[in-house]
Amino acid sequence: MTEQLWTNIDKYITDLLVPADPALDAALDASNAAGLPQIAVAPNQGKLLQLLAHIQGSKKILELGALGGYSTIWLARALPPDGRLITLEADPKHAEVARANIARAGLADIVELRLGRALDTLPQIIAEGLGPFDLIFIDADKQNIPAYFTFALKLSRRGSLIIVDNVIRNGAVIDANNASPDVQGVREFNKLLAAEPRVSATEIQTVGSKGHDGFALALVTADA
């Protein structure tokens, strides 16, 4: 198995089940033109996030890590007209691109982008009483995932779904001696996840155009 084969299979799936979309395609084009890192979820992964949000019957979604707004658009489209999505982004350039992409997709009335470090904005969201959220998607810097997960629990209710991206790190997650802050952040998060009695959780590996990685899914089974 090679990454080229994984990429070809992703294209096969996407061509069949994720048709071209002007707003989503424009979001990727604008992000690439602005020089943003090409680390957005793949189209079939974006569709998976949207389906999970639909299955949840989500009305309120929180996203950590907007980047160029690509996953934001996928998630926001699962919301009803009176739904709300709050997305957090620390980088001003990323936030500027994301806002334009979100507005182009016709979602500016549903999506609120908050600029600043998530460790600063999350306490504000709690203080404002904006939770609980039906779905929380964590796709920000990996070394702080343990703290983000702790905040996510505070902003959840019984039945909320917490999704964390990039938890396999090309397999590096199994190497306890890997000194990368991202790998160590994921490993610490996994310990928290395994010990947390208020969730039922699993992780799945993914391979495809984004390489070898994976998602963690945690269903909140008891009120925080």
N, C-alpha and C positions, 0 to 999 in steps of 0.2 A: 504494500500500500504506500502510495506517495502523496505528497501534498498536491501535486498536479491532478491526480485522480480525484482527490477530495474536492478540489476546486471545480473540476468538470462535473462531478455529481451535484454540487451546489448549483451550478448553472442549469443542469438538467431539471432539478427540482424547481428552481426559480422560474425558468421558462414555462413550466407546466402550471405552477400553482401561485406564482406571485407576478402577475402581469406588470408591465411597465406602468409607472405612475408619474405624471409630470411633476408634481410637487415633491415627491420623494427623490426623483432623479435630479431635480434642480437643487435640492438640499445637498446632495452629495457633490454635485458639480461646483456649487458655491463654496462648500467646505474645502474641496481640493484646490480651487482657485485661490483661496485665502491662505493656503499652506497649513491647514489644520492637520493633525496626525490622522492617518487613514486607519482609525481604530474603531469606527462605528460598527454596530452589529451588522451582520450580513442580512440581505433582504429576507431570507427564509427565517432567520432568527427574529427579525423585526415582526414578521407575520406571526410567529409563535408568541411573542410578547402581547401582540394585539389580541390573539385568540384567548390567551390566559386572562387578559383584562375583561374580555367579553364573558368568559366562563364565570369569572368572579362577580359579574354584574356591577363592575366598578363604577362608582360615581365620583370618588376622590382618589387621585393617584399622586404619589410623591416620587420624584426621580432625583437621584444624586448623580450628577455628571451629565450636563446637557450636551457638551461638545458642540457639534453643529446643528443639533436639534433633530437629527434623523430618527433616533429611537423615540424622541419626544412626540414626533408626528404620528408614528405608529401607535403609540399608547393613547394619545389624545383622541384619535379617531375611534377608539373603542368607547368613549364616554358619551352619555346622553347630552342633549342640548344644554341642560342645566348642570353638567358635570364640571369638575375643576381638576386641573393638573398643575402642580407646583414643581418646577425643575430648578435645581441649584447648579450654579457654575462659578468656579473660582477665577477663571481666566477672562479678562475683559474682552479680548479679541474673539475668543470662542463665543462669548455671550452675545456679542454684536452680530456675528454670523448666524447664530441660532435664532435670535429675535427676528431677523429678516426672513429666515427660512420658515419659521413658524407663522409669521404674518402672511407670507406668500401662499402657505397652505390653507389660509382662511381660519386659523385657530387662535388668533391673538386674543379673542374674547374668552377662550377656555383656558389658555395656558398663561401662567404667571412665571416669569423667569426672575430668580433672585440671584444677584451677583454677590459673590463673597465666598470665603471658605466655609464649607459645609459645617465644620465644627463650630463656626460662629453663627451661621444662619439657622441651624437646627434648634438650638435653644430658643431662638426667637419664635420659631414656628410653634414650639411647645408653649411658650409664654402667651402667644396669641390664641391658643386654644383651637388651632386649625385641624388637629387630628380628631378622631382616628382616621387613617387612610385605609382604603380597601386593598390597595396594592402599592407596594414600595419597591422600586427598582434601584438597586445600588450598582453603579457603574462608574465609580470615581477612583481616586488613587487607592491603591491596594493596601498600603501600609497602615491606613486608617480604617480599614474595613471593620475591625473589632469595635471601634468606637461608633461607627456608623450603624452597625447592627444593634448595638445597645440603644442608640437613639431610635432606631426603627421600631424596636419593641415598645418603647414609650409612646410611639405614635400609631400603634396598632390596636386592634380589638380582636376578640375571638372571631376567627374566620378570615382575618387579613392574610394576604399572601406577600411574603418578602422574597424577592429574587435578587441574587447576587451574581454578577457576571465575572468571568475570568478567574475561576477558582482552581484551575488545573495548571496553568502556567507552563504549557508544553511539557507537562509531566514533572516539573521541578518541585511541585508541592510535596512529593513523597521524600524529598531529600532534606532531612533535618539539619544538615550541615550547610545548606545553601544560605549564603549571607545576604542575599538580596532582600532589601526591606519589603519589596512587594511579596516575595515568596513567604517571608516570615510573617507578614501581615495576614496572608491567607491562612497559613498554618495556625496562627493564633485564633483567627475567626473560626476555623474548623473545630478547635477545642471548645470554644464558647458554644458553638452550634450543637455539638454533641452533648454538652452538659446542660443545655437549656431545657428545663422541664415544660416550658410553656409553648413549645413548638414541636411539630412532627416534620422532619426534614430529610432530604436526600440530596445528592449531587449527581449530575450526569455529565459524562465527558462528551465533548462535541469535536468533530473534525470537519474541516471544510476550507473555504477560501480564507478564513481567518486563522488557519492552522489548527493546532491541538489545544483545546481549552475546555471550558465547561461552565455550567450554571449550578448554583445552589438554589433550592426551592424550600422554603420553610413556611408551613401553614401554622398560623397562631391558633392554638387549641385552648388557651385559657387567657382571660383578660390580664393585661400587664398590671 
